[in-house]
Amino acid sequence: MEVAIRPVRSGDVAVFYEMELEPEGRRMAAFAPREPLPRPAFQSRWDALLHRPDVVQRTITVDGEVAGHVGRFEMFGKPTVAYWVARTYWGRGVATAALAAFLEEHRERPLYARAAADNVASARVLRASGFRPYGRERAVADARGEEIDEVLFLLPPSVPAAATTA
């Protein structure tokens, strides 16, 4: 299985849309909109994201097939990473490999990340990439329609890019 990242191509967004329709994926991500956006609104949101100077997005591929996305954006004034992997690829190391590739390509430190406290798999991915928890917050998880605990993660400046691929 070959996991890679590449710039987002025009057809990728349609695959991302189908991934966000999957109910369990939405529940685990927690902070997606409560109801899936209509396809044109989803496309418009991605078009806008891809033109923002503070956003870097990459498509995750597995053996050449689109499997998700990983990116960097500003959240609360902090450089933050996030990823979404299609459910069919869960538990296969795809998110860990994609995040490692992204961190090798984008060496900015510190970086921040957030995960729903009950999303153990996402926390495992972040820890494997050198992120460390540094706090918790309560936040409204629109996709779940409730307030949940969120774990805050930091990839400190002292963690070189090469260490995140171990």
C-alpha positions as CSV (number, residue, x, y, z in Angstrom):
1,M,0.0,0.0,0.0
2,E,1.5,3.3,-1.1
3,V,0.3,6.4,0.7
4,A,1.2,9.8,-0.8
5,I,0.1,13.4,-0.7
6,R,-0.2,15.8,-3.7
7,P,-1.8,19.1,-4.5
8,V,-5.6,19.1,-4.7
9,R,-6.9,18.6,-8.2
10,S,-10.3,19.7,-9.5
11,G,-11.8,16.2,-9.4
12,D,-10.7,15.5,-5.8
13,V,-13.3,17.8,-4.2
14,A,-16.1,15.6,-5.5
15,V,-14.5,12.6,-3.7
16,F,-14.1,14.7,-0.6
17,Y,-17.8,15.5,-0.8
18,E,-18.8,11.8,-0.9
19,M,-16.5,11.2,2.1
20,E,-18.2,13.9,4.2
21,L,-21.6,12.3,3.5
22,E,-20.6,9.1,5.4
23,P,-22.3,9.4,8.8
24,E,-19.6,7.7,10.9
25,G,-16.9,9.8,9.4
26,R,-18.9,13.0,10.2
27,R,-19.4,11.8,13.8
28,M,-15.7,11.1,14.3
29,A,-14.7,14.4,12.7
30,A,-17.3,16.1,15.0
31,F,-16.7,19.6,13.7
32,A,-18.2,19.2,10.2
33,P,-21.5,21.1,9.6
34,R,-24.5,19.4,11.2
35,E,-26.0,18.6,7.9
36,P,-23.9,18.0,4.8
37,L,-23.7,21.0,2.6
38,P,-25.3,20.9,-0.8
39,R,-22.7,19.9,-3.4
40,P,-22.4,23.4,-5.0
41,A,-21.9,25.0,-1.5
42,F,-19.3,22.4,-0.7
43,Q,-17.5,23.0,-3.9
44,S,-17.6,26.8,-3.3
45,R,-16.2,26.4,0.2
46,W,-13.3,24.3,-1.2
47,D,-12.7,26.8,-4.0
48,A,-12.4,29.6,-1.5
49,L,-10.1,27.5,0.8
50,L,-7.7,26.7,-2.0
51,H,-7.3,30.4,-2.8
52,R,-6.6,31.5,0.8
53,P,-2.9,32.4,1.5
54,D,-3.1,30.9,5.0
55,V,-4.3,27.5,3.8
56,V,-2.2,24.6,2.4
57,Q,-4.3,21.6,1.3
58,R,-3.1,18.2,0.0
59,T,-4.9,15.3,-1.3
60,I,-4.1,11.9,0.3
61,T,-3.8,9.0,-2.1
62,V,-3.5,5.3,-1.5
63,D,-2.2,3.4,-4.5
64,G,-3.1,6.4,-6.6
65,E,-6.8,6.6,-5.4
66,V,-8.1,9.6,-3.5
67,A,-8.3,8.6,0.2
68,G,-8.7,11.9,2.0
69,H,-7.1,15.3,2.6
70,V,-4.6,16.9,5.0
71,G,-3.9,20.6,5.4
72,R,-2.7,23.6,7.4
73,F,-4.8,26.6,8.2
74,E,-5.1,29.4,10.8
75,M,-7.4,28.7,13.7
76,F,-7.7,31.1,16.6
77,G,-4.5,32.7,15.2
78,K,-2.5,29.5,15.4
79,P,-1.1,27.4,12.5
80,T,-3.3,24.3,12.7
81,V,-3.3,20.9,10.9
82,A,-6.3,18.8,10.2
83,Y,-7.0,15.7,8.1
84,W,-9.9,13.6,6.9
85,V,-9.5,10.0,5.7
86,A,-12.3,8.0,4.0
87,R,-13.7,5.4,6.3
88,T,-12.7,2.6,4.0
89,Y,-9.0,3.4,4.8
90,W,-9.4,3.7,8.6
91,G,-7.1,1.5,10.7
92,R,-4.5,1.0,8.0
93,G,-2.0,3.7,8.9
94,V,-3.1,6.0,6.1
95,A,-3.6,9.1,8.3
96,T,-0.3,8.6,10.1
97,A,1.6,8.2,6.8
98,A,-0.2,11.2,5.2
99,L,0.4,13.5,8.2
100,A,4.1,12.4,8.3
101,A,4.4,13.3,4.6
102,F,2.7,16.6,5.1
103,L,4.9,17.5,8.1
104,E,8.0,16.7,6.1
105,E,6.8,18.9,3.3
106,H,5.7,21.7,5.6
107,R,8.3,22.2,8.3
108,E,6.7,25.1,10.1
109,R,6.8,24.7,13.9
110,P,5.1,25.0,16.2
111,L,1.9,23.5,14.8
112,Y,-1.4,22.8,16.5
113,A,-4.1,20.3,16.1
114,R,-7.4,19.4,17.8
115,A,-9.4,16.2,18.1
116,A,-12.6,15.2,19.7
117,A,-11.6,13.6,23.1
118,D,-13.4,10.3,22.1
119,N,-11.6,10.1,18.8
120,V,-8.8,7.8,20.1
121,A,-7.6,7.0,16.6
122,S,-7.0,10.6,15.7
123,A,-5.1,11.2,19.0
124,R,-3.0,8.2,18.2
125,V,-2.1,9.6,14.7
126,L,-1.2,13.0,16.2
127,R,1.0,11.4,18.9
128,A,2.8,9.2,16.4
129,S,3.6,12.4,14.5
130,G,5.2,14.1,17.5
131,F,2.2,16.1,18.7
132,R,1.6,16.3,22.4
133,P,-1.6,17.1,24.2
134,Y,-1.5,20.4,26.1
135,G,-5.1,21.1,27.1
136,R,-8.8,20.5,26.7
137,E,-11.7,22.7,25.8
138,R,-15.4,22.3,25.5
139,A,-16.7,23.0,22.0
140,V,-19.8,22.7,20.0
141,A,-19.5,19.7,17.6
142,D,-22.0,20.7,14.9
143,A,-21.9,17.2,13.3
144,R,-23.0,15.7,16.6
145,G,-25.4,18.5,17.6
146,E,-23.8,18.8,21.1
147,E,-21.0,20.2,23.1
148,I,-18.1,17.8,23.5
149,D,-14.6,17.7,25.0
150,E,-11.8,18.5,22.6
151,V,-8.1,17.7,23.1
152,L,-5.6,20.4,22.1
153,F,-2.3,19.2,20.6
154,L,1.0,20.9,19.9
155,L,3.9,20.0,17.7
156,P,6.7,22.0,19.4
157,P,9.6,23.7,17.6
158,S,11.9,21.2,19.2
159,V,10.5,18.4,17.1
160,P,12.4,18.4,13.8
161,A,10.5,17.2,10.7
162,A,12.6,14.1,10.4
163,A,11.5,12.9,13.9
164,T,7.9,13.0,12.8
165,T,8.4,10.2,10.3
166,A,9.7,7.7,12.8
